[in-house]
Amino acid sequence: MKVLVLYAHPVETSYHAALHRLVVERLVARGHEVDDCDLYAEGFEPCLSREERIRYRDVPENTETVCNYVERLRRAEGLVLTFPVWNYGYPAILKGFFDRVFLPGVSFKMVGDKAKPSLHTIRKLAAVTTYGGSRLNAFLLGDPPRKLVKRVLRLTVKPGAPVSYLAHYSMNSSTEASRKAFMAKVMARMDAF
């Protein structure tokens, strides 16, 4: 399977960088063709420009400034997001990827005044993430990243596609044992991807 891994963390020595490496290694070891998209290393510009917003609904002109990323997304049969949760949301660079690449004609089509999801080449979706705070705090605040993956992205990809959301909460008080246990969970899920 062709798997696009979207990675969003700026520090190459972080725990999240180790999770990202593990994701890529396990997918490759299982025979997947991995397109490893490190948004920071690639210098992805997350800000939607004035011109891009004006052309937002103009298919296919709306993809001109991000055509490389659009083609990578369109080739994907699986999508794995690897990102930390900051301020109970996606890192700005990942949010910007969704704003600039998940466009009309790419991830959805406009049918009249309604958006119809159309990224049906993606038949598996997973997210690997870390939170500084607890699961309870995230729950009380609505856990936006979990909802965006489990609800919004789930509706965008192939209907019925399996969706996994792997989260290590309470990173601020994590232990070596909790981090190792989470890595084992990620390894098992990627081995079964």
Long-range contacts (C-beta under 8 A, 24 or more apart in sequence): 1-32, 1-33, 1-77, 1-78, 1-123, 1-124, 1-193, 2-32, 2-33, 2-35, 2-75, 2-76, 2-77, 2-78, 3-27, 3-32, 3-33, 3-34, 3-35, 3-76, 3-77, 3-78, 3-79, 3-80, 3-124, 3-193, 4-35, 4-37, 4-72, 4-73, 4-75, 4-76, 4-78, 4-79, 4-80, 5-34, 5-35, 5-36, 5-37, 5-80, 5-81, 5-82, 6-37, 6-39, 6-79, 6-80, 6-81, 6-82, 6-83, 6-94, 6-97, 7-36, 7-37, 7-38, 7-39, 7-40, 7-82, 7-83, 8-39, 8-40, 8-81, 8-82, 8-83, 8-84, 8-90, 8-91, 8-93, 8-94, 8-97, 9-40, 9-82, 9-83, 9-84, 9-91, 10-40, 14-84, 15-130, 15-171, 15-179, 16-82, 16-83, 16-84, 16-130, 18-183, 19-82, 19-128, 19-130, 19-182, 19-183, 19-186, 20-82, 20-128, 22-183, 22-186, 22-187, 22-190, 23-80, 23-82, 23-128, 23-186, 23-190, 26-186, 26-187, 26-190, 26-191, 26-193, 27-80, 27-190, 27-193, 29-191, 30-190, 30-191, 30-193, 32-78, 32-193, 35-72, 35-75, 35-76, 37-69, 37-72, 39-93, 39-94, 39-97, 40-93, 44-69, 44-93, 44-96, 44-97, 45-96, 45-100, 46-92, 46-93, 46-94, 46-95, 46-96, 46-97, 46-99, 46-100, 47-96, 48-96, 48-99, 48-100, 52-100, 56-103, 56-104, 57-104, 57-110, 59-103, 59-104, 59-105, 60-105, 62-103, 62-104, 62-105, 63-103, 63-105, 63-106, 65-100, 66-100, 66-101, 66-103, 69-97, 69-100, 69-101, 70-101, 70-103, 70-106, 73-101, 73-102, 73-106, 73-107, 73-119, 74-106, 74-121, 75-121, 76-121, 76-122, 77-121, 77-122, 77-123, 77-124, 78-122, 78-123, 78-124, 78-125, 78-126, 78-193, 79-122, 79-124, 79-125, 79-126, 79-153, 79-157, 80-125, 80-126, 80-127, 80-128, 80-190, 80-193, 81-126, 81-127, 81-128, 81-129, 81-149, 82-127, 82-128, 82-129, 83-127, 83-128, 83-129, 83-145, 84-129, 84-130, 84-131, 85-129, 85-130, 85-131, 85-132, 85-138, 85-145, 85-167, 88-133, 88-138, 88-141, 88-142, 88-143, 88-144, 88-145, 89-144, 89-145, 90-145, 90-148, 102-156, 107-156, 108-156, 117-155, 117-156, 117-157, 118-156, 119-156, 119-157, 119-158, 120-157, 120-158, 120-159, 121-158, 122-156, 122-157, 122-158, 122-161, 123-157, 123-158, 123-161, 124-161, 124-162, 124-193, 125-149, 125-153, 125-154, 125-157, 125-161, 125-162, 125-163, 125-164, 126-163, 126-164, 126-165, 126-166, 126-189, 126-190, 126-193, 127-164, 127-165, 127-166, 127-167, 128-166, 128-186, 129-165, 129-166, 129-167, 129-168, 130-167, 130-168, 130-171, 131-167, 131-168, 131-169, 131-170, 131-171, 132-170, 132-171, 132-172, 133-169, 133-170, 133-172, 134-169, 134-170, 135-167, 135-169, 135-170, 138-169, 164-189
